[in-house]
């Protein structure tokens, strides 16, 4: 079974790919810092449990609707 974990060791990638990976890591770090600095307010009267939009369906009273 292959190992699905990602390692941070550079592979045989072209320089442009390495730059793109570095830029993506920087953007992720900036987005995480922004999310920590400005957290979203809690939803009042919202649904409990997992976010339905993220998981692709909405269930209410036993009926599921796929987007």
N, CA, C and O atoms as a Maestro MAE file, in Angstrom:
{
 s_m_m2io_version
 :::
 2.0.0
}

f_m_ct {
 s_m_title
 :::
 protein
 m_atom[268] {
  # First column is atom index #
  i_m_mmod_type
  r_m_x_coord
  r_m_y_coord
  r_m_z_coord
  i_m_residue_number
  s_m_chain_name
  s_m_pdb_residue_name
  s_m_pdb_atom_name
  i_m_atomic_number
  :::
  1 25 0.853 -1.175 0.000 1 A "UNK " " N  " 7
  2 3 0.000 0.000 0.000 1 A "UNK " " CA " 6
  3 2 0.901 1.241 0.000 1 A "UNK " " C  " 6
  4 15 1.799 1.346 0.835 1 A "UNK " " O  " 8
  5 25 0.671 2.191 -0.935 2 A "UNK " " N  " 7
  6 3 1.523 3.374 -0.984 2 A "UNK " " CA " 6
  7 2 1.254 4.301 0.190 2 A "UNK " " C  " 6
  8 15 0.150 4.356 0.731 2 A "UNK " " O  " 8
  9 25 2.293 5.022 0.562 3 A "UNK " " N  " 7
  10 3 2.197 5.981 1.663 3 A "UNK " " CA " 6
  11 2 1.629 7.281 1.117 3 A "UNK " " C  " 6
  12 15 2.218 7.874 0.213 3 A "UNK " " O  " 8
  13 25 0.478 7.745 1.653 4 A "UNK " " N  " 7
  14 3 -0.176 8.943 1.156 4 A "UNK " " CA " 6
  15 2 0.297 10.224 1.837 4 A "UNK " " C  " 6
  16 15 -0.196 11.307 1.520 4 A "UNK " " O  " 8
  17 25 1.233 10.120 2.755 5 A "UNK " " N  " 7
  18 3 1.698 11.317 3.439 5 A "UNK " " CA " 6
  19 2 2.646 12.085 2.535 5 A "UNK " " C  " 6
  20 15 3.407 11.499 1.764 5 A "UNK " " O  " 8
  21 25 2.587 13.405 2.642 6 A "UNK " " N  " 7
  22 3 3.483 14.244 1.857 6 A "UNK " " CA " 6
  23 2 4.697 14.582 2.696 6 A "UNK " " C  " 6
  24 15 4.587 14.895 3.882 6 A "UNK " " O  " 8
  25 25 5.834 14.516 2.074 7 A "UNK " " N  " 7
  26 3 7.037 14.938 2.763 7 A "UNK " " CA " 6
  27 2 7.466 16.290 2.200 7 A "UNK " " C  " 6
  28 15 7.096 16.656 1.084 7 A "UNK " " O  " 8
  29 25 8.239 17.017 2.974 8 A "UNK " " N  " 7
  30 3 8.685 18.335 2.553 8 A "UNK " " CA " 6
  31 2 10.001 18.281 1.796 8 A "UNK " " C  " 6
  32 15 10.552 19.323 1.440 8 A "UNK " " O  " 8
  33 25 10.508 17.096 1.546 9 A "UNK " " N  " 7
  34 3 11.767 16.970 0.829 9 A "UNK " " CA " 6
  35 2 11.544 17.307 -0.642 9 A "UNK " " C  " 6
  36 15 10.590 16.819 -1.248 9 A "UNK " " O  " 8
  37 25 12.414 18.137 -1.224 10 A "UNK " " N  " 7
  38 3 12.251 18.479 -2.639 10 A "UNK " " CA " 6
  39 2 12.458 17.255 -3.518 10 A "UNK " " C  " 6
  40 15 13.347 16.435 -3.289 10 A "UNK " " O  " 8
  41 25 11.614 17.164 -4.520 11 A "UNK " " N  " 7
  42 3 11.729 16.071 -5.476 11 A "UNK " " CA " 6
  43 2 12.415 16.615 -6.729 11 A "UNK " " C  " 6
  44 15 12.837 17.771 -6.755 11 A "UNK " " O  " 8
  45 25 12.523 15.808 -7.736 12 A "UNK " " N  " 7
  46 3 13.111 16.253 -8.995 12 A "UNK " " CA " 6
  47 2 12.079 17.071 -9.763 12 A "UNK " " C  " 6
  48 15 11.463 16.585 -10.710 12 A "UNK " " O  " 8
  49 25 11.903 18.310 -9.343 13 A "UNK " " N  " 7
  50 3 10.943 19.200 -9.963 13 A "UNK " " CA " 6
  51 2 11.684 20.348 -10.633 13 A "UNK " " C  " 6
  52 15 12.767 20.737 -10.196 13 A "UNK " " O  " 8
  53 25 11.100 20.884 -11.691 14 A "UNK " " N  " 7
  54 3 11.713 22.050 -12.327 14 A "UNK " " CA " 6
  55 2 11.672 23.251 -11.388 14 A "UNK " " C  " 6
  56 15 10.844 23.298 -10.478 14 A "UNK " " O  " 8
  57 25 12.554 24.214 -11.599 15 A "UNK " " N  " 7
  58 3 12.579 25.404 -10.724 15 A "UNK " " CA " 6
  59 2 11.237 26.140 -10.671 15 A "UNK " " C  " 6
  60 15 10.862 26.661 -9.621 15 A "UNK " " O  " 8
  61 25 10.520 26.186 -11.783 16 A "UNK " " N  " 7
  62 3 9.226 26.879 -11.783 16 A "UNK " " CA " 6
  63 2 8.243 26.185 -10.846 16 A "UNK " " C  " 6
  64 15 7.463 26.850 -10.165 16 A "UNK " " O  " 8
  65 25 8.276 24.865 -10.807 17 A "UNK " " N  " 7
  66 3 7.381 24.126 -9.916 17 A "UNK " " CA " 6
  67 2 7.754 24.367 -8.464 17 A "UNK " " C  " 6
  68 15 6.876 24.511 -7.614 17 A "UNK " " O  " 8
  69 25 9.043 24.411 -8.173 18 A "UNK " " N  " 7
  70 3 9.479 24.684 -6.803 18 A "UNK " " CA " 6
  71 2 9.059 26.082 -6.366 18 A "UNK " " C  " 6
  72 15 8.651 26.281 -5.222 18 A "UNK " " O  " 8
  73 25 9.158 27.063 -7.286 19 A "UNK " " N  " 7
  74 3 8.710 28.429 -6.962 19 A "UNK " " CA " 6
  75 2 7.212 28.443 -6.709 19 A "UNK " " C  " 6
  76 15 6.742 29.106 -5.784 19 A "UNK " " O  " 8
  77 25 6.451 27.706 -7.535 20 A "UNK " " N  " 7
  78 3 4.999 27.667 -7.358 20 A "UNK " " CA " 6
  79 2 4.629 27.049 -6.013 20 A "UNK " " C  " 6
  80 15 3.714 27.525 -5.341 20 A "UNK " " O  " 8
  81 25 5.332 25.996 -5.621 21 A "UNK " " N  " 7
  82 3 5.064 25.374 -4.320 21 A "UNK " " CA " 6
  83 2 5.393 26.334 -3.178 21 A "UNK " " C  " 6
  84 15 4.658 26.400 -2.193 21 A "UNK " " O  " 8
  85 25 6.483 27.070 -3.303 22 A "UNK " " N  " 7
  86 3 6.858 28.033 -2.269 22 A "UNK " " CA " 6
  87 2 5.831 29.160 -2.184 22 A "UNK " " C  " 6
  88 15 5.472 29.590 -1.088 22 A "UNK " " O  " 8
  89 25 5.355 29.643 -3.341 23 A "UNK " " N  " 7
  90 3 4.348 30.701 -3.346 23 A "UNK " " CA " 6
  91 2 3.034 30.209 -2.744 23 A "UNK " " C  " 6
  92 15 2.371 30.947 -2.015 23 A "UNK " " O  " 8
  93 25 2.658 28.977 -3.044 24 A "UNK " " N  " 7
  94 3 1.420 28.424 -2.481 24 A "UNK " " CA " 6
  95 2 1.528 28.293 -0.965 24 A "UNK " " C  " 6
  96 15 0.573 28.587 -0.246 24 A "UNK " " O  " 8
  97 25 2.675 27.859 -0.484 25 A "UNK " " N  " 7
  98 3 2.872 27.743 0.966 25 A "UNK " " CA " 6
  99 2 2.790 29.119 1.622 25 A "UNK " " C  " 6
  100 15 2.228 29.262 2.708 25 A "UNK " " O  " 8
  101 25 3.349 30.124 0.964 26 A "UNK " " N  " 7
  102 3 3.291 31.486 1.513 26 A "UNK " " CA " 6
  103 2 1.852 31.996 1.544 26 A "UNK " " C  " 6
  104 15 1.427 32.604 2.526 26 A "UNK " " O  " 8
  105 25 1.096 31.746 0.456 27 A "UNK " " N  " 7
  106 3 -0.305 32.172 0.429 27 A "UNK " " CA " 6
  107 2 -1.119 31.473 1.505 27 A "UNK " " C  " 6
  108 15 -1.965 32.098 2.144 27 A "UNK " " O  " 8
  109 25 -0.871 30.168 1.719 28 A "UNK " " N  " 7
  110 3 -1.582 29.440 2.780 28 A "UNK " " CA " 6
  111 2 -1.271 30.031 4.146 28 A "UNK " " C  " 6
  112 15 -2.168 30.192 4.974 28 A "UNK " " O  " 8
  113 25 -0.002 30.357 4.387 29 A "UNK " " N  " 7
  114 3 0.387 30.931 5.675 29 A "UNK " " CA " 6
  115 2 -0.280 32.289 5.880 29 A "UNK " " C  " 6
  116 15 -0.738 32.593 6.982 29 A "UNK " " O  " 8
  117 25 -0.339 33.105 4.831 30 A "UNK " " N  " 7
  118 3 -0.993 34.413 4.944 30 A "UNK " " CA " 6
  119 2 -2.497 34.253 5.195 30 A "UNK " " C  " 6
  120 15 -3.070 34.989 5.999 30 A "UNK " " O  " 8
  121 25 -3.133 33.304 4.517 31 A "UNK " " N  " 7
  122 3 -4.567 33.082 4.705 31 A "UNK " " CA " 6
  123 2 -4.859 32.588 6.116 31 A "UNK " " C  " 6
  124 15 -5.843 33.008 6.725 31 A "UNK " " O  " 8
  125 25 -4.021 31.704 6.642 32 A "UNK " " N  " 7
  126 3 -4.211 31.216 8.006 32 A "UNK " " CA " 6
  127 2 -4.012 32.334 9.022 32 A "UNK " " C  " 6
  128 15 -4.749 32.413 10.005 32 A "UNK " " O  " 8
  129 25 -3.020 33.202 8.796 33 A "UNK " " N  " 7
  130 3 -2.792 34.325 9.698 33 A "UNK " " CA " 6
  131 2 -3.975 35.290 9.662 33 A "UNK " " C  " 6
  132 15 -4.390 35.812 10.697 33 A "UNK " " O  " 8
  133 25 -4.513 35.524 8.472 34 A "UNK " " N  " 7
  134 3 -5.676 36.406 8.332 34 A "UNK " " CA " 6
  135 2 -6.891 35.804 9.041 34 A "UNK " " C  " 6
  136 15 -7.650 36.523 9.690 34 A "UNK " " O  " 8
  137 25 -7.073 34.503 8.919 35 A "UNK " " N  " 7
  138 3 -8.209 33.842 9.573 35 A "UNK " " CA " 6
  139 2 -8.073 33.910 11.092 35 A "UNK " " C  " 6
  140 15 -9.070 34.063 11.797 35 A "UNK " " O  " 8
  141 25 -6.849 33.798 11.599 36 A "UNK " " N  " 7
  142 3 -6.651 33.908 13.049 36 A "UNK " " CA " 6
  143 2 -6.868 35.335 13.525 36 A "UNK " " C  " 6
  144 15 -7.400 35.552 14.614 36 A "UNK " " O  " 8
  145 25 -6.455 36.316 12.713 37 A "UNK " " N  " 7
  146 3 -6.586 37.719 13.113 37 A "UNK " " CA " 6
  147 2 -8.031 38.198 13.037 37 A "UNK " " C  " 6
  148 15 -8.460 39.010 13.857 37 A "UNK " " O  " 8
  149 25 -8.782 37.701 12.057 38 A "UNK " " N  " 7
  150 3 -10.163 38.138 11.855 38 A "UNK " " CA " 6
  151 2 -11.075 36.917 11.772 38 A "UNK " " C  " 6
  152 15 -11.514 36.555 10.681 38 A "UNK " " O  " 8
  153 25 -11.370 36.273 12.909 39 A "UNK " " N  " 7
  154 3 -12.226 35.086 12.846 39 A "UNK " " CA " 6
  155 2 -13.650 35.462 12.448 39 A "UNK " " C  " 6
  156 15 -14.119 36.564 12.732 39 A "UNK " " O  " 8
  157 25 -14.321 34.534 11.792 40 A "UNK " " N  " 7
  158 3 -15.705 34.760 11.399 40 A "UNK " " CA " 6
  159 2 -16.592 34.690 12.626 40 A "UNK " " C  " 6
  160 15 -16.340 33.892 13.529 40 A "UNK " " O  " 8
  161 25 -17.629 35.518 12.669 41 A "UNK " " N  " 7
  162 3 -18.552 35.444 13.808 41 A "UNK " " CA " 6
  163 2 -19.350 34.147 13.738 41 A "UNK " " C  " 6
  164 15 -19.565 33.610 12.652 41 A "UNK " " O  " 8
  165 25 -19.789 33.642 14.885 42 A "UNK " " N  " 7
  166 3 -20.573 32.401 14.866 42 A "UNK " " CA " 6
  167 2 -21.934 32.641 14.214 42 A "UNK " " C  " 6
  168 15 -22.500 33.730 14.304 42 A "UNK " " O  " 8
  169 25 -22.440 31.616 13.566 43 A "UNK " " N  " 7
  170 3 -23.747 31.704 12.939 43 A "UNK " " CA " 6
  171 2 -24.821 31.511 14.002 43 A "UNK " " C  " 6
  172 15 -24.776 30.555 14.777 43 A "UNK " " O  " 8
  173 25 -25.770 32.409 14.031 44 A "UNK " " N  " 7
  174 3 -26.866 32.329 14.984 44 A "UNK " " CA " 6
  175 2 -28.032 31.593 14.347 44 A "UNK " " C  " 6
  176 15 -28.488 31.961 13.264 44 A "UNK " " O  " 8
  177 25 -28.515 30.559 15.011 45 A "UNK " " N  " 7
  178 3 -29.642 29.801 14.488 45 A "UNK " " CA " 6
  179 2 -29.274 28.896 13.323 45 A "UNK " " C  " 6
  180 15 -30.154 28.451 12.586 45 A "UNK " " O  " 8
  181 25 -27.979 28.615 13.145 46 A "UNK " " N  " 7
  182 3 -27.552 27.777 12.033 46 A "UNK " " CA " 6
  183 2 -27.693 26.304 12.338 46 A "UNK " " C  " 6
  184 15 -28.152 25.917 13.413 46 A "UNK " " O  " 8
  185 25 -27.294 25.490 11.382 47 A "UNK " " N  " 7
  186 3 -27.383 24.048 11.526 47 A "UNK " " CA " 6
  187 2 -26.259 23.541 12.412 47 A "UNK " " C  " 6
  188 15 -25.192 24.150 12.487 47 A "UNK " " O  " 8
  189 25 -26.502 22.430 13.078 48 A "UNK " " N  " 7
  190 3 -25.476 21.784 13.882 48 A "UNK " " CA " 6
  191 2 -24.768 20.748 13.025 48 A "UNK " " C  " 6
  192 15 -25.314 20.280 12.026 48 A "UNK " " O  " 8
  193 25 -23.567 20.397 13.414 49 A "UNK " " N  " 7
  194 3 -22.858 19.332 12.718 49 A "UNK " " CA " 6
  195 2 -21.955 19.849 11.607 49 A "UNK " " C  " 6
  196 15 -21.561 21.015 11.588 49 A "UNK " " O  " 8
  197 25 -21.637 18.940 10.678 50 A "UNK " " N  " 7
  198 3 -20.724 19.265 9.595 50 A "UNK " " CA " 6
  199 2 -21.342 20.276 8.638 50 A "UNK " " C  " 6
  200 15 -22.561 20.345 8.485 50 A "UNK " " O  " 8
  201 25 -20.486 21.051 8.003 51 A "UNK " " N  " 7
  202 3 -20.925 22.056 7.048 51 A "UNK " " CA " 6
  203 2 -21.502 21.358 5.820 51 A "UNK " " C  " 6
  204 15 -20.770 20.637 5.143 51 A "UNK " " O  " 8
  205 25 -22.794 21.543 5.503 52 A "UNK " " N  " 7
  206 3 -23.391 20.802 4.395 52 A "UNK " " CA " 6
  207 2 -22.826 21.185 3.032 52 A "UNK " " C  " 6
  208 15 -22.724 20.331 2.152 52 A "UNK " " O  " 8
  209 25 -22.462 22.433 2.840 53 A "UNK " " N  " 7
  210 3 -21.939 22.849 1.545 53 A "UNK " " CA " 6
  211 2 -20.605 22.174 1.271 53 A "UNK " " C  " 6
  212 15 -20.316 21.813 0.130 53 A "UNK " " O  " 8
  213 25 -19.800 22.000 2.291 54 A "UNK " " N  " 7
  214 3 -18.487 21.390 2.108 54 A "UNK " " CA " 6
  215 2 -18.608 19.930 1.701 54 A "UNK " " C  " 6
  216 15 -17.806 19.442 0.904 54 A "UNK " " O  " 8
  217 25 -19.594 19.230 2.233 55 A "UNK " " N  " 7
  218 3 -19.714 17.804 1.975 55 A "UNK " " CA " 6
  219 2 -20.701 17.490 0.855 55 A "UNK " " C  " 6
  220 15 -20.964 16.316 0.594 55 A "UNK " " O  " 8
  221 25 -21.255 18.502 0.185 56 A "UNK " " N  " 7
  222 3 -21.991 18.290 -1.042 56 A "UNK " " CA " 6
  223 2 -23.459 17.926 -0.921 56 A "UNK " " C  " 6
  224 15 -24.095 17.668 -1.942 56 A "UNK " " O  " 8
  225 25 -24.018 17.891 0.252 57 A "UNK " " N  " 7
  226 3 -25.451 17.638 0.336 57 A "UNK " " CA " 6
  227 2 -26.038 18.346 1.548 57 A "UNK " " C  " 6
  228 15 -25.328 18.736 2.475 57 A "UNK " " O  " 8
  229 25 -27.325 18.495 1.512 58 A "UNK " " N  " 7
  230 3 -28.039 19.155 2.594 58 A "UNK " " CA " 6
  231 2 -29.155 18.210 3.017 58 A "UNK " " C  " 6
  232 15 -29.917 17.726 2.180 58 A "UNK " " O  " 8
  233 25 -29.248 17.953 4.299 59 A "UNK " " N  " 7
  234 3 -30.253 17.028 4.809 59 A "UNK " " CA " 6
  235 2 -31.102 17.757 5.830 59 A "UNK " " C  " 6
  236 15 -30.585 18.399 6.744 59 A "UNK " " O  " 8
  237 25 -32.393 17.653 5.666 60 A "UNK " " N  " 7
  238 3 -33.304 18.251 6.631 60 A "UNK " " CA " 6
  239 2 -34.534 17.358 6.732 60 A "UNK " " C  " 6
  240 15 -35.171 17.046 5.726 60 A "UNK " " O  " 8
  241 25 -34.857 16.953 7.948 61 A "UNK " " N  " 7
  242 3 -35.993 16.077 8.216 61 A "UNK " " CA " 6
  243 2 -35.912 14.785 7.404 61 A "UNK " " C  " 6
  244 15 -36.928 14.286 6.922 61 A "UNK " " O  " 8
  245 25 -34.702 14.246 7.254 62 A "UNK " " N  " 7
  246 3 -34.533 12.971 6.574 62 A "UNK " " CA " 6
  247 2 -34.450 13.052 5.073 62 A "UNK " " C  " 6
  248 15 -34.202 12.029 4.434 62 A "UNK " " O  " 8
  249 25 -34.642 14.211 4.473 63 A "UNK " " N  " 7
  250 3 -34.546 14.346 3.026 63 A "UNK " " CA " 6
  251 2 -33.201 14.972 2.681 63 A "UNK " " C  " 6
  252 15 -32.829 16.007 3.234 63 A "UNK " " O  " 8
  253 25 -32.479 14.341 1.765 64 A "UNK " " N  " 7
  254 3 -31.181 14.854 1.346 64 A "UNK " " CA " 6
  255 2 -31.301 15.445 -0.055 64 A "UNK " " C  " 6
  256 15 -31.941 14.870 -0.936 64 A "UNK " " O  " 8
  257 25 -30.681 16.589 -0.239 65 A "UNK " " N  " 7
  258 3 -30.652 17.262 -1.536 65 A "UNK " " CA " 6
  259 2 -29.197 17.446 -1.912 65 A "UNK " " C  " 6
  260 15 -28.425 18.047 -1.165 65 A "UNK " " O  " 8
  261 25 -28.823 16.925 -3.074 66 A "UNK " " N  " 7
  262 3 -27.458 17.112 -3.563 66 A "UNK " " CA " 6
  263 2 -27.384 18.383 -4.375 66 A "UNK " " C  " 6
  264 15 -28.313 18.737 -5.101 66 A "UNK " " O  " 8
  265 25 -26.266 19.059 -4.239 67 A "UNK " " N  " 7
  266 3 -26.063 20.274 -5.035 67 A "UNK " " CA " 6
  267 2 -25.536 19.906 -6.395 67 A "UNK " " C  " 6
  268 15 -25.297 20.785 -7.223 67 A "UNK " " O  " 8
  :::
 }
 m_bond[267] {
  # First column is bond index #
  i_m_from
  i_m_to
  i_m_order
  :::
  1 1 2 1
  2 2 3 1
  3 3 4 2
  4 3 5 1
  5 5 6 1
  6 6 7 1
  7 7 8 2
  8 7 9 1
  9 9 10 1
  10 10 11 1
  11 11 12 2
  12 11 13 1
  13 13 14 1
  14 14 15 1
  15 15 16 2
  16 15 17 1
  17 17 18 1
  18 18 19 1
  19 19 20 2
  20 19 21 1
  21 21 22 1
  22 22 23 1
  23 23 24 2
  24 23 25 1
  25 25 26 1
  26 26 27 1
  27 27 28 2
  28 27 29 1
  29 29 30 1
  30 30 31 1
  31 31 32 2
  32 31 33 1
  33 33 34 1
  34 34 35 1
  35 35 36 2
  36 35 37 1
  37 37 38 1
  38 38 39 1
  39 39 40 2
  40 39 41 1
  41 41 42 1
  42 42 43 1
  43 43 44 2
  44 43 45 1
  45 45 46 1
  46 46 47 1
  47 47 48 2
  48 47 49 1
  49 49 50 1
  50 50 51 1
  51 51 52 2
  52 51 53 1
  53 53 54 1
  54 54 55 1
  55 55 56 2
  56 55 57 1
  57 57 58 1
  58 58 59 1
  59 59 60 2
  60 59 61 1
  61 61 62 1
  62 62 63 1
  63 63 64 2
  64 63 65 1
  65 65 66 1
  66 66 67 1
  67 67 68 2
  68 67 69 1
  69 69 70 1
  70 70 71 1
  71 71 72 2
  72 71 73 1
  73 73 74 1
  74 74 75 1
  75 75 76 2
  76 75 77 1
  77 77 78 1
  78 78 79 1
  79 79 80 2
  80 79 81 1
  81 81 82 1
  82 82 83 1
  83 83 84 2
  84 83 85 1
  85 85 86 1
  86 86 87 1
  87 87 88 2
  88 87 89 1
  89 89 90 1
  90 90 91 1
  91 91 92 2
  92 91 93 1
  93 93 94 1
  94 94 95 1
  95 95 96 2
  96 95 97 1
  97 97 98 1
  98 98 99 1
  99 99 100 2
  100 99 101 1
  101 101 102 1
  102 102 103 1
  103 103 104 2
  104 103 105 1
  105 105 106 1
  106 106 107 1
  107 107 108 2
  108 107 109 1
  109 109 110 1
  110 110 111 1
  111 111 112 2
  112 111 113 1
  113 113 114 1
  114 114 115 1
  115 115 116 2
  116 115 117 1
  117 117 118 1
  118 118 119 1
  119 119 120 2
  120 119 121 1
  121 121 122 1
  122 122 123 1
  123 123 124 2
  124 123 125 1
  125 125 126 1
  126 126 127 1
  127 127 128 2
  128 127 129 1
  129 129 130 1
  130 130 131 1
  131 131 132 2
  132 131 133 1
  133 133 134 1
  134 134 135 1
  135 135 136 2
  136 135 137 1
  137 137 138 1
  138 138 139 1
  139 139 140 2
  140 139 141 1
  141 141 142 1
  142 142 143 1
  143 143 144 2
  144 143 145 1
  145 145 146 1
  146 146 147 1
  147 147 148 2
  148 147 149 1
  149 149 150 1
  150 150 151 1
  151 151 152 2
  152 151 153 1
  153 153 154 1
  154 154 155 1
  155 155 156 2
  156 155 157 1
  157 157 158 1
  158 158 159 1
  159 159 160 2
  160 159 161 1
  161 161 162 1
  162 162 163 1
  163 163 164 2
  164 163 165 1
  165 165 166 1
  166 166 167 1
  167 167 168 2
  168 167 169 1
  169 169 170 1
  170 170 171 1
  171 171 172 2
  172 171 173 1
  173 173 174 1
  174 174 175 1
  175 175 176 2
  176 175 177 1
  177 177 178 1
  178 178 179 1
  179 179 180 2
  180 179 181 1
  181 181 182 1
  182 182 183 1
  183 183 184 2
  184 183 185 1
  185 185 186 1
  186 186 187 1
  187 187 188 2
  188 187 189 1
  189 189 190 1
  190 190 191 1
  191 191 192 2
  192 191 193 1
  193 193 194 1
  194 194 195 1
  195 195 196 2
  196 195 197 1
  197 197 198 1
  198 198 199 1
  199 199 200 2
  200 199 201 1
  201 201 202 1
  202 202 203 1
  203 203 204 2
  204 203 205 1
  205 205 206 1
  206 206 207 1
  207 207 208 2
  208 207 209 1
  209 209 210 1
  210 210 211 1
  211 211 212 2
  212 211 213 1
  213 213 214 1
  214 214 215 1
  215 215 216 2
  216 215 217 1
  217 217 218 1
  218 218 219 1
  219 219 220 2
  220 219 221 1
  221 221 222 1
  222 222 223 1
  223 223 224 2
  224 223 225 1
  225 225 226 1
  226 226 227 1
  227 227 228 2
  228 227 229 1
  229 229 230 1
  230 230 231 1
  231 231 232 2
  232 231 233 1
  233 233 234 1
  234 234 235 1
  235 235 236 2
  236 235 237 1
  237 237 238 1
  238 238 239 1
  239 239 240 2
  240 239 241 1
  241 241 242 1
  242 242 243 1
  243 243 244 2
  244 243 245 1
  245 245 246 1
  246 246 247 1
  247 247 248 2
  248 247 249 1
  249 249 250 1
  250 250 251 1
  251 251 252 2
  252 251 253 1
  253 253 254 1
  254 254 255 1
  255 255 256 2
  256 255 257 1
  257 257 258 1
  258 258 259 1
  259 259 260 2
  260 259 261 1
  261 261 262 1
  262 262 263 1
  263 263 264 2
  264 263 265 1
  265 265 266 1
  266 266 267 1
  267 267 268 2
  :::
 }
}
